Amino acid sequence: MRNFFRFIEKYHFFLLFLVFETLALYLVVNYNEYQNKTFISTSGRFTASILEISGSLKNYFSLKKSNDELSRENAFLRTQLQAYTGGVQPNNYFSSKEFEILSEDKFNFRQAKVVNNSVNKKYNYITLNKGSKKGLKPDMGVITARGLVGVVQNVSSHYSTAISLLHTRLKISAKLKDSNFFGSLEWDGKSYRHVYLNEIPSHAPVNIGEAVVTSGYSTIFPEGILIGTIDDINLGEGEGFYKIKVKLSVDFKSITYVEVAEKITGLEQKALEKQNKDD
């Protein structure tokens, strides 16, 4: 209290000046029509600006919730879509006529958020905020609306880690969208924007800009998930297979939300294929 009185005593002339200035401004605005209209107009614009800034801040802080809800809806819709498309996923490289029932494979999709990610290591991993309590298991595929991301490897109750496509030991079965020639896709440990598709025979028609998609020859990914587009084609002298440089459709530096794919009949397929190996 003593400090308050000291403050008043020290600045009483300035405070008195503010009081008189406020009173004078009130009288001018209140008893002069022109000044009154000007003040109302100015204060209205100021208030509108404050409300606009406040609304923008509110929208910004609500983006997390909106994105989370949108991601869950995408996962649900992708699961529902499986019943009609039989596994082929829509993107900019496919026409609506191609969404016919081409396969009996069915997948369920679960939404998750990326809580940790790396792109500059030899073996990159992605950590998701969902685990076994939400139905995640090893060997589930991880994708986004833009394309393929990786494969779930380890799972705890509330978290899981996935091998990123940017992992030099991960190989994915992929194919050329136009001709269906398939090969093995892998990362060379260099650019986070490119991977390489190998084992495509030299007689296959290959074109710059052509889409590369998942082949569907596994229990991990549905057929037709976009991986990227052909950026460069190399065929060494005397070699029978192309080395195709693929520009990834997913920017791995900006992944936030993903969908985890589970093949409903995956265990049955794995058990049957295991019998062939045992034989």
Residue pairs with C-beta under 8 A, 6 or more apart in sequence:
8 15
28 35
29 35
29 36
29 39
30 36
67 256
67 257
68 111
68 113
68 257
70 257
71 111
71 113
71 257
71 258
71 259
72 111
74 111
74 145
74 259
75 109
75 110
75 111
75 259
76 109
78 89
78 107
78 109
78 259
79 107
79 108
79 109
81 89
81 90
82 105
82 106
82 107
82 222
83 106
84 99
84 101
85 99
85 100
85 101
85 102
86 100
86 101
86 102
86 103
86 104
86 105
86 106
87 102
87 103
87 105
87 106
87 107
87 216
87 222
87 223
87 224
88 94
88 98
88 99
88 102
88 103
88 222
88 223
88 224
89 222
89 224
89 225
89 226
90 99
91 146
91 147
91 226
91 249
93 177
93 211
93 213
93 226
94 177
94 224
102 223
103 216
103 223
105 216
105 222
105 223
105 263
105 265
106 263
106 264
106 265
107 222
107 261
107 262
107 263
107 264
108 261
108 262
108 264
109 259
109 260
109 261
109 262
110 130
110 134
110 135
110 136
110 259
110 260
110 262
111 130
111 257
111 258
111 259
111 260
112 128
112 129
112 130
112 134
112 136
112 142
112 160
112 257
112 258
112 259
112 260
113 128
113 129
113 130
113 256
113 257
113 258
114 126
114 127
114 128
114 129
114 255
114 256
114 257
114 258
115 127
115 128
115 129
115 159
116 125
116 126
116 127
117 124
117 125
117 126
117 127
117 164
117 252
117 255
118 124
118 125
118 126
118 164
119 164
119 166
119 192
119 252
119 253
120 192
122 167
122 168
122 189
123 163
123 167
123 168
123 169
124 164
124 166
124 167
124 252
125 153
125 161
125 162
125 163
125 164
125 167
126 142
126 149
126 150
126 161
126 162
126 164
126 255
126 258
127 159
127 160
127 161
127 162
128 136
128 142
128 152
128 159
128 160
128 161
128 162
128 258
128 260
129 158
129 159
130 136
130 158
130 159
130 160
130 260
131 155
131 156
131 157
131 158
131 159
131 160
132 155
132 156
132 157
132 160
133 157
133 158
135 262
136 152
136 155
136 160
136 260
137 152
137 155
137 262
138 152
138 153
138 154
138 155
139 151
139 152
139 219
139 220
139 266
140 151
140 152
140 220
140 260
140 261
140 262
141 148
141 150
141 151
141 152
141 220
141 221
141 222
141 225
141 260
141 261
142 148
142 149
142 150
142 151
142 152
142 162
142 258
142 259
142 260
142 261
143 149
143 221
143 225
143 258
143 259
143 261
144 250
144 255
144 257
144 258
144 259
146 226
146 249
146 250
146 251
147 225
147 226
147 227
147 228
147 248
147 249
147 250
148 165
148 172
148 214
148 221
148 225
148 226
148 227
148 249
148 250
149 162
149 164
149 165
149 250
149 252
149 255
149 258
150 162
150 163
150 164
150 165
150 167
150 170
151 162
151 163
151 170
151 220
152 160
152 161
152 162
152 260
153 160
153 161
153 162
153 163
154 160
154 161
155 161
163 169
163 170
164 170
164 252
165 172
165 187
165 195
165 227
165 248
165 250
165 252
166 187
166 192
166 195
166 252
167 187
168 186
168 187
168 188
168 189
170 186
170 187
171 184
171 185
171 186
172 184
172 185
172 186
172 214
172 221
172 227
173 182
173 183
173 184
173 185
173 214
173 215
173 217
173 218
174 182
174 183
174 184
174 185
174 197
174 212
174 213
174 214
174 215
174 227
175 181
175 182
175 183
175 212
175 213
175 214
175 215
176 182
176 200
176 204
176 205
176 206
176 210
176 211
176 212
177 210
177 211
177 212
177 213
177 224
178 205
178 207
178 210
178 211
179 204
179 205
179 206
181 200
181 201
181 204
182 199
182 200
182 215
182 217
183 197
183 198
183 199
183 200
183 241
183 244
184 197
184 198
184 199
185 195
185 196
185 197
185 198
185 212
185 227
185 246
186 195
186 196
186 198
187 195
187 196
188 195
188 196
192 248
192 252
192 253
193 247
193 248
193 251
194 228
194 231
194 245
194 246
194 247
194 248
195 227
195 228
195 246
195 248
196 243
196 244
196 245
196 246
197 212
197 230
197 242
197 244
197 246
198 241
198 242
198 243
198 244
199 241
200 206
200 241
200 242
200 244
201 240
201 241
201 242
202 235
202 239
202 240
202 241
202 242
204 242
206 230
206 233
206 242
206 244
207 230
208 230
208 231
208 232
208 233
209 229
209 230
210 229
210 230
211 226
211 228
211 229
212 226
212 227
212 228
212 229
212 230
212 244
212 246
213 223
213 224
213 225
213 226
213 227
214 221
214 222
214 223
214 224
214 225
214 227
215 223
216 222
216 223
216 224
219 263
219 266
219 269
219 270
220 261
220 263
221 261
222 261
222 263
226 249
227 246
227 248
227 249
228 246
228 247
228 248
228 249
228 250
229 246
229 247
229 249
230 244
230 245
230 246
230 247
231 245
231 246
231 247
232 244
232 245
233 242
233 243
233 244
233 245
234 242
234 243
234 244
234 245
235 241
235 242
235 243
236 243
263 269
